[in-house]
Amino acid sequence: MNLTNKRVLVLGMARSGIAAAELLLHHGAIPVLADSKPEEAFGNSLDSLRNTACLFRLGEDPIALLDEADLLLISPGVPIDAPVVLAAKDKSVTVTGELEMASVLLSGDMVAISGTNGKTTTTTLTGKIFENAGRVTHVAGNIGYPLSSVARVSKKTDMSVVEVSSFQLESVKTFHPKVAALLNITEDHLNRHGTMAQYIKLKQRLFENQKSTDVAVLNMDDPVLFKMAGKLKSRVAFFSRTQKVENGAFVEDGKIIWQWDGVRKPVCDVDQVLIPGPHNLENALAATAIACAMGIPTPIIRHTLISFTGVEHRIEKVRIFQGVTYINDSKGTNVDSTIKAVQSMKAPTVLILGGYDKHTDFMPLCREIVSSGNISKVIAIGQTAKQIHQQLNEAGYTAVQRAYSFEEAVNTARENAVAGGNVLLSPACASFDMFKDFEHRGEVFKELVNSLK
């Protein structure tokens, strides 16, 4: 990709937009920085781009800026059907995404991981496996560290483990991981993608540039993914915690097994996997399949699985206070993720639930709360509080209380928790109604919990 002296309109100046502009500068381009927010709203976050070839056009109409652009680069937050993207196509201005451009300019091997849930845990765990194998490893993408930042420094001997979202997959064209894993698909982001069929179609784009020499890792226990396997050009490595697979990773007699072309390799006992819950066993199986497909020796995988403690904001124990365990699962941003968190609770639990409205049906979660028997109280917050309250009542669950601030929710949860039980923040919603992102929400939760006296 020759970018020298190319004028590139970079739309969306959050982390990925800033990293993309820095990468463009590295390759001799002239980034034109655009965002709906004016320059003063960014504070000092754009300081690295000042006194460079960047042109600041923040707060201006991006469509008007297309006339002098050779390329439009969109951040994941910009939908592929946004007016500026459609206008660019009408003007024959090439449109690309941050992930796509970074992958073209990246050096070294790349594996990619997507799915509705478990992406961050699996990506982090897989990165740790490659790191323990002695590879210089970059963990990037939707996990919070843009792939563009990696592309500026990566070398041919490096390994990049990339978490990929459906938002990023809207704008890929040549994105080509040697091994790509799709963990699961459940309802999410329908406010952007419209239908489940479109959401599934986007997720399948993870594999569209793979060849017969590449490997697709799929969850055999997910009916959508099992059906998808027959449509792919790459070889398929399944993973399953409930059944044996011919090629892939599975559980047999309490052990994780890798099998490929008839060769079986025991990895470790299921009980030795440190991260708890059946969903994390699936994450461990997926990471095993990715690493084995890339030729990592099983002893290194075993060592990582039995020592990896998990990621921040995902069923993270914050504190035991007055006999109550406070758990931060702020990364539980959809119904299926929170269902898995609820299934992990083995004691009376007060659940803090709710947030930004993504047009979600909460009834499957409501039914899980009823059948679990371990959710003693639900504190409903945010834009979705009213809907959650109504659907819980429809499911026959009445131990619901509204809270009108996050601090009130934590204090109310404390008042209703019992010694030996839990307070669980697992909102089943995005955070944008009250917070910058799920990490901000989790940090505030931890601050409030640690300040309890």
C-alpha positions as CSV (number, residue, x, y, z in Angstrom):
1,M,0.0,0.0,0.0
2,N,1.7,3.2,-1.2
3,L,0.5,6.1,1.0
4,T,3.2,8.6,0.3
5,N,1.7,12.1,0.0
6,K,-1.9,10.6,-0.1
7,R,-4.5,12.8,1.6
8,V,-6.4,10.5,3.9
9,L,-9.5,11.6,5.7
10,V,-9.5,9.9,9.1
11,L,-13.0,9.9,10.5
12,G,-13.4,9.2,14.3
13,M,-10.6,10.4,16.6
14,A,-10.8,7.9,19.5
15,R,-8.0,5.5,20.1
16,S,-8.1,3.7,16.8
17,G,-8.4,6.9,14.8
18,I,-5.4,8.4,16.6
19,A,-3.3,5.2,16.0
20,A,-4.4,5.2,12.4
21,A,-3.2,8.8,11.9
22,E,0.1,7.9,13.5
23,L,0.5,4.9,11.2
24,L,-0.4,7.1,8.1
25,L,2.3,9.6,9.1
26,H,4.8,6.8,9.5
27,H,4.1,5.9,5.8
28,G,4.3,9.4,4.5
29,A,0.6,10.2,4.2
30,I,-1.2,13.5,5.0
31,P,-3.9,12.6,7.6
32,V,-6.9,14.9,7.7
33,L,-8.4,14.5,11.2
34,A,-12.2,14.6,11.3
35,D,-14.7,14.0,14.1
36,S,-18.2,15.3,15.0
37,K,-16.7,16.8,18.2
38,P,-14.7,20.1,18.1
39,E,-11.0,20.2,18.8
40,E,-11.4,21.6,22.3
41,A,-13.4,18.5,23.3
42,F,-10.3,16.3,23.0
43,G,-8.1,17.9,25.7
44,N,-4.5,16.7,25.3
45,S,-5.4,13.3,23.7
46,L,-4.3,14.6,20.2
47,D,-1.0,16.0,21.3
48,S,1.0,13.3,19.5
49,L,-0.5,14.5,16.2
50,R,0.3,18.2,16.7
51,N,3.2,19.8,14.9
52,T,3.0,17.0,12.2
53,A,1.7,16.8,8.7
54,C,-1.8,16.2,10.1
55,L,-4.6,18.7,9.1
56,F,-7.1,19.3,11.9
57,R,-10.7,19.5,10.6
58,L,-12.5,18.6,13.8
59,G,-16.1,19.6,14.1
60,E,-16.4,20.2,10.4
61,D,-18.8,18.4,7.9
62,P,-16.8,15.4,6.8
63,I,-18.8,15.1,3.5
64,A,-17.4,18.5,2.5
65,L,-13.9,17.3,3.2
66,L,-14.2,14.4,0.8
67,D,-13.5,16.6,-2.3
68,E,-9.8,16.8,-1.4
69,A,-9.4,13.2,-0.1
70,D,-7.7,10.3,-1.8
71,L,-8.9,7.8,0.8
72,L,-11.5,7.7,3.6
73,L,-10.5,5.7,6.7
74,I,-13.3,5.0,9.2
75,S,-13.0,4.0,12.8
76,P,-15.1,1.1,14.1
77,G,-17.7,3.5,15.5
78,V,-18.6,4.7,12.0
79,P,-21.2,2.4,10.4
80,I,-20.6,1.3,6.8
81,D,-23.9,2.9,5.8
82,A,-23.1,6.3,7.4
83,P,-23.9,9.2,5.0
84,V,-20.2,10.2,4.7
85,V,-19.3,6.6,3.6
86,L,-22.1,6.5,1.0
87,A,-21.0,10.0,-0.2
88,A,-17.4,8.8,-0.5
89,K,-18.5,5.9,-2.7
90,D,-20.6,8.3,-4.9
91,K,-17.5,10.4,-5.3
92,S,-15.3,7.3,-6.0
93,V,-13.2,7.9,-2.9
94,T,-11.9,4.6,-1.6
95,V,-13.2,3.6,1.8
96,T,-11.2,1.5,4.3
97,G,-11.3,0.7,8.0
98,E,-8.6,1.0,10.6
99,L,-8.3,-2.8,11.0
100,E,-8.1,-3.4,7.3
101,M,-5.3,-0.8,6.7
102,A,-3.3,-1.9,9.7
103,S,-3.5,-5.6,8.6
104,V,-2.1,-4.7,5.2
105,L,0.8,-2.8,6.8
106,L,1.5,-5.4,9.5
107,S,4.6,-7.6,9.6
108,G,4.7,-11.1,11.0
109,D,2.1,-13.8,11.6
110,M,-1.5,-12.9,12.6
111,V,-4.3,-14.9,14.2
112,A,-7.7,-13.4,14.8
113,I,-10.5,-14.0,17.3
114,S,-14.2,-13.0,17.2
115,G,-17.5,-14.0,18.7
116,T,-20.3,-12.4,20.7
117,N,-18.7,-13.3,24.0
118,G,-15.3,-14.5,25.3
119,K,-13.2,-12.6,22.8
120,T,-11.1,-10.6,25.2
121,T,-10.4,-13.6,27.5
122,T,-9.5,-15.9,24.6
123,T,-7.4,-13.2,22.9
124,T,-5.5,-12.5,26.1
125,L,-5.0,-16.1,26.9
126,T,-3.9,-16.9,23.3
127,G,-1.4,-14.0,23.4
128,K,0.0,-15.3,26.7
129,I,0.5,-18.8,25.1
130,F,2.5,-17.3,22.2
131,E,4.5,-15.1,24.6
132,N,5.3,-18.2,26.8
133,A,6.5,-19.9,23.6
134,G,9.1,-17.2,23.1
135,R,7.4,-15.2,20.4
136,V,7.4,-11.4,20.4
137,T,3.6,-11.1,20.7
138,H,1.3,-8.2,20.2
139,V,-2.3,-8.4,21.6
140,A,-4.4,-5.9,19.8
141,G,-7.6,-4.9,18.0
142,N,-10.9,-4.5,19.6
143,I,-9.3,-5.4,23.0
144,G,-8.3,-1.7,23.3
145,Y,-4.9,-1.5,21.7
146,P,-5.3,-0.6,18.0
147,L,-3.7,-2.8,15.4
148,S,-2.4,0.3,13.8
149,S,-0.1,0.8,16.8
150,V,1.3,-2.7,16.2
151,A,1.8,-2.2,12.5
152,R,4.2,0.7,13.2
153,V,6.6,-1.4,15.1
154,S,6.0,-5.1,14.1
155,K,8.7,-7.3,12.6
156,K,8.6,-10.3,10.4
157,T,9.3,-12.7,13.3
158,D,6.5,-11.2,15.5
159,M,3.1,-12.7,16.3
160,S,-0.1,-10.6,16.4
161,V,-3.2,-11.9,18.2
162,V,-6.1,-9.7,17.1
163,E,-9.6,-9.4,18.8
164,V,-12.1,-8.5,16.0
165,S,-15.5,-7.0,16.4
166,S,-18.5,-7.1,14.0
167,F,-18.1,-3.3,13.6
168,Q,-14.5,-3.8,12.3
169,L,-15.6,-6.6,10.0
170,E,-18.0,-4.2,8.1
171,S,-15.0,-2.6,6.3
172,V,-12.5,-5.4,5.7
173,K,-11.5,-6.4,2.2
174,T,-8.2,-8.3,2.3
175,F,-8.0,-9.1,6.1
176,H,-6.4,-12.5,6.2
177,P,-5.4,-14.3,9.4
178,K,-3.6,-17.6,9.2
179,V,-5.8,-18.9,12.0
180,A,-9.2,-17.3,12.8
181,A,-11.5,-18.4,15.6
182,L,-15.2,-17.6,15.9
183,L,-16.3,-18.5,19.5
184,N,-20.0,-18.2,19.5
185,I,-22.9,-16.1,18.0
186,T,-25.8,-14.8,20.1
187,E,-28.0,-11.7,19.7
188,D,-26.0,-8.4,20.0
189,H,-25.6,-5.0,18.3
190,L,-28.9,-5.4,16.4
191,N,-29.4,-1.6,16.8
192,R,-26.5,-1.3,14.3
193,H,-26.7,-4.4,12.2
194,G,-30.5,-4.7,12.0
195,T,-31.0,-8.5,11.9
196,M,-29.3,-11.6,13.2
197,A,-28.8,-12.8,9.6
198,Q,-26.7,-9.7,8.9
199,Y,-24.8,-10.0,12.2
200,I,-24.0,-13.7,11.3
201,K,-23.0,-12.7,7.8
202,L,-20.6,-10.1,9.2
203,K,-19.0,-12.5,11.6
204,Q,-18.4,-15.0,8.8
205,R,-16.3,-12.3,7.0
206,L,-13.5,-13.2,9.5
207,F,-12.8,-16.2,7.2
208,E,-13.5,-14.8,3.7
209,N,-9.9,-14.4,2.6
210,Q,-8.6,-17.6,4.1
211,K,-7.2,-20.3,1.9
212,S,-7.2,-24.1,2.1
213,T,-3.8,-23.9,4.0
214,D,-5.3,-21.7,6.7
215,V,-7.4,-22.8,9.7
216,A,-10.8,-21.7,10.9
217,V,-11.5,-22.6,14.6
218,L,-15.2,-23.0,15.3
219,N,-17.4,-23.9,18.3
220,M,-19.0,-27.2,17.4
221,D,-21.6,-26.7,20.2
222,D,-23.0,-23.6,18.5
223,P,-25.5,-24.7,15.8
224,V,-24.9,-21.5,13.7
225,L,-21.1,-22.1,13.6
226,F,-21.5,-25.8,13.0
227,K,-23.6,-25.0,9.9
228,M,-21.1,-22.3,8.9
229,A,-18.2,-24.8,8.7
230,G,-19.4,-26.2,5.4
231,K,-19.2,-22.8,3.7
232,L,-15.5,-22.1,4.4
233,K,-12.5,-22.6,2.2
234,S,-10.1,-23.1,5.1
235,R,-9.6,-26.3,7.1
236,V,-11.8,-26.4,10.2
237,A,-10.7,-27.1,13.7
238,F,-13.7,-27.5,16.0
239,F,-13.7,-27.2,19.7
240,S,-16.3,-28.6,22.1
241,R,-16.7,-29.1,25.8
242,T,-19.6,-31.6,25.3
243,Q,-18.5,-34.0,22.5
244,K,-15.5,-35.5,20.8
245,V,-14.3,-33.9,17.5
246,E,-12.4,-35.4,14.7
247,N,-10.0,-32.4,14.2
248,G,-9.7,-29.9,17.0
249,A,-9.8,-29.5,20.8
250,F,-12.3,-31.3,23.1
251,V,-12.9,-32.8,26.5
252,E,-12.5,-36.5,27.2
253,D,-12.4,-38.2,30.6
254,G,-11.8,-34.9,32.3
255,K,-8.9,-33.9,30.0
256,I,-8.4,-31.3,27.3
257,I,-7.3,-33.2,24.1
258,W,-6.0,-31.9,20.8
259,Q,-6.5,-34.1,17.8
260,W,-5.4,-33.4,14.3
261,D,-5.2,-35.8,11.4
262,G,-5.4,-38.8,13.7
263,V,-2.7,-37.6,16.1
264,R,-3.9,-37.1,19.7
265,K,-2.2,-34.9,22.3
266,P,-3.4,-34.6,25.9
267,V,-3.0,-31.0,27.1
268,C,-4.1,-30.8,30.7
269,D,-6.9,-31.8,33.1
270,V,-10.0,-29.7,33.0
271,D,-9.8,-29.1,36.7
272,Q,-6.4,-27.5,36.3
273,V,-7.7,-24.7,34.1
274,L,-7.6,-21.7,36.5
275,I,-10.3,-19.5,35.0
276,P,-13.7,-20.6,36.3
277,G,-16.9,-21.6,34.6
278,P,-18.0,-23.6,31.5
279,H,-17.7,-20.5,29.3
280,N,-14.0,-20.2,30.3
281,L,-13.5,-23.9,29.5
282,E,-14.7,-23.1,26.0
283,N,-12.3,-20.1,25.8
284,A,-9.5,-22.4,26.9
285,L,-10.4,-25.0,24.3
286,A,-10.5,-22.3,21.6
287,A,-7.1,-20.9,22.6
288,T,-5.7,-24.5,22.6
289,A,-7.0,-25.0,19.1
290,I,-5.5,-21.7,17.8
291,A,-2.1,-22.4,19.4
292,C,-1.9,-26.0,18.3
293,A,-2.9,-25.0,14.7
294,M,0.1,-22.6,14.8
295,G,2.4,-25.3,16.0
296,I,2.9,-24.3,19.7
297,P,4.0,-27.4,21.8
298,T,1.3,-28.7,24.1
299,P,3.5,-28.4,27.3
300,I,3.6,-24.6,26.8
301,I,-0.2,-24.5,26.3
302,R,-0.6,-26.6,29.4
303,H,1.6,-24.3,31.5
304,T,-0.4,-21.2,30.3
305,L,-3.8,-22.8,30.9
306,I,-3.0,-23.7,34.5
307,S,-1.5,-20.3,35.4
308,F,-3.7,-17.8,33.5
309,T,-5.9,-15.9,36.0
310,G,-8.2,-14.1,33.7
311,V,-8.8,-10.5,32.5
312,E,-9.9,-7.4,34.2
313,H,-13.6,-6.6,34.2
314,R,-14.6,-10.2,33.5
315,I,-15.9,-12.0,36.6
316,E,-13.2,-10.3,38.5
317,K,-13.2,-10.6,42.3
318,V,-12.8,-7.1,43.7
319,R,-13.1,-7.5,47.4
320,I,-14.6,-9.5,50.2
321,F,-16.3,-7.0,52.6
322,Q,-18.3,-8.0,55.6
323,G,-18.4,-11.6,54.3
324,V,-19.8,-10.5,50.8
325,T,-17.7,-11.0,47.6
326,Y,-18.0,-8.2,45.2
327,I,-17.5,-9.2,41.5
328,N,-16.8,-6.9,38.6
329,D,-18.2,-8.3,35.3
330,S,-18.5,-4.9,33.6
331,K,-17.5,-6.6,30.3
332,G,-20.9,-8.4,30.5
333,T,-22.3,-6.2,27.8
334,N,-25.0,-8.5,26.4
335,V,-27.5,-11.0,27.6
336,D,-25.6,-14.2,26.8
337,S,-22.5,-12.9,28.6
338,T,-24.5,-12.1,31.8
339,I,-26.3,-15.5,31.6
340,K,-22.8,-17.1,31.8
341,A,-21.9,-14.9,34.8
342,V,-25.2,-15.9,36.5
343,Q,-24.5,-19.5,35.9
344,S,-21.1,-19.1,37.6
345,M,-22.7,-17.9,40.9
346,K,-23.0,-20.6,43.5
347,A,-24.2,-18.5,46.5
348,P,-27.0,-15.9,47.0
349,T,-26.2,-13.0,44.7
350,V,-27.4,-9.4,44.3
351,L,-27.1,-8.6,40.6
352,I,-26.7,-5.1,39.2
353,L,-28.2,-5.1,35.8
354,G,-28.9,-2.5,33.0
355,G,-27.4,0.2,30.9
356,Y,-27.4,1.5,27.4
357,D,-30.3,0.3,25.2
358,K,-29.1,-1.9,22.3
359,H,-32.7,-3.0,21.5
360,T,-32.1,-6.3,23.4
361,D,-34.6,-8.9,24.5
362,F,-33.8,-9.7,28.2
363,M,-36.3,-12.5,28.5
364,P,-33.7,-15.3,28.1
365,L,-31.7,-13.8,31.0
366,C,-34.8,-13.3,33.0
367,R,-35.6,-17.0,32.7
368,E,-32.0,-17.9,33.7
369,I,-32.3,-15.6,36.8
370,V,-35.5,-17.5,37.8
371,S,-34.1,-21.0,37.2
372,S,-30.7,-20.2,38.8
373,G,-32.2,-19.8,42.3
374,N,-29.0,-18.0,43.3
375,I,-30.0,-14.4,42.3
376,S,-31.6,-13.0,45.5
377,K,-32.1,-9.5,44.2
378,V,-31.8,-7.5,41.0
379,I,-30.8,-3.8,41.1
380,A,-31.9,-2.3,37.7
381,I,-30.1,0.8,36.4
382,G,-29.7,2.9,33.3
383,Q,-31.8,3.3,30.1
384,T,-33.0,-0.3,30.2
385,A,-34.0,-0.4,33.9
386,K,-37.8,-0.1,33.1
387,Q,-37.6,-2.9,30.4
388,I,-35.6,-5.2,32.7
389,H,-38.1,-4.6,35.6
390,Q,-41.0,-5.4,33.3
391,Q,-39.5,-8.5,31.7
392,L,-38.4,-9.9,35.1
393,N,-41.9,-9.5,36.4
394,E,-43.3,-11.2,33.3
395,A,-40.9,-14.1,34.0
396,G,-42.3,-14.4,37.5
397,Y,-39.4,-12.7,39.3
398,T,-40.3,-9.8,41.6
399,A,-37.2,-9.1,43.8
400,V,-36.3,-6.1,41.6
401,Q,-35.4,-2.6,42.8
402,R,-34.6,0.5,40.6
403,A,-31.5,2.6,41.3
404,Y,-31.1,6.0,39.7
405,S,-27.4,6.4,40.0
406,F,-24.5,4.0,40.0
407,E,-23.5,4.8,43.5
408,E,-27.1,4.2,44.7
409,A,-26.9,0.8,42.9
410,V,-23.8,-0.3,44.8
411,N,-25.1,0.9,48.1
412,T,-28.5,-0.8,47.6
413,A,-26.7,-4.0,46.6
414,R,-24.7,-3.8,49.8
415,E,-27.8,-3.4,51.9
416,N,-29.4,-6.5,50.3
417,A,-26.4,-8.8,50.3
418,V,-25.8,-11.5,52.9
419,A,-22.6,-12.8,54.4
420,G,-21.3,-15.7,52.3
421,G,-23.0,-14.3,49.2
422,N,-22.1,-12.0,46.3
423,V,-22.7,-8.7,44.7
424,L,-22.3,-9.1,40.9
425,L,-22.0,-6.2,38.4
426,S,-22.9,-7.8,35.1
427,P,-25.1,-5.3,33.3
428,A,-26.0,-7.3,30.1
429,C,-25.8,-3.8,28.4
430,A,-23.3,-1.4,27.0
431,S,-22.2,1.4,29.2
432,F,-22.6,4.5,27.1
433,D,-25.7,5.9,28.9
434,M,-23.6,6.5,32.0
435,F,-19.9,5.9,31.2
436,K,-17.2,6.3,28.5
437,D,-16.9,2.5,28.1
438,F,-17.2,-0.8,30.0
439,E,-13.7,-0.3,31.4
440,H,-14.7,3.1,32.9
441,R,-17.8,1.4,34.4
442,G,-15.7,-1.3,35.9
443,E,-13.2,1.1,37.4
444,V,-15.9,3.2,39.0
445,F,-17.5,0.0,40.4
446,K,-14.2,-1.0,41.9
447,E,-13.6,2.4,43.4
448,L,-17.0,2.4,45.0
449,V,-16.6,-1.1,46.4
450,N,-13.1,-0.4,47.7
451,S,-14.4,2.7,49.4
452,L,-17.1,0.9,51.4
453,K,-16.6,1.2,55.2
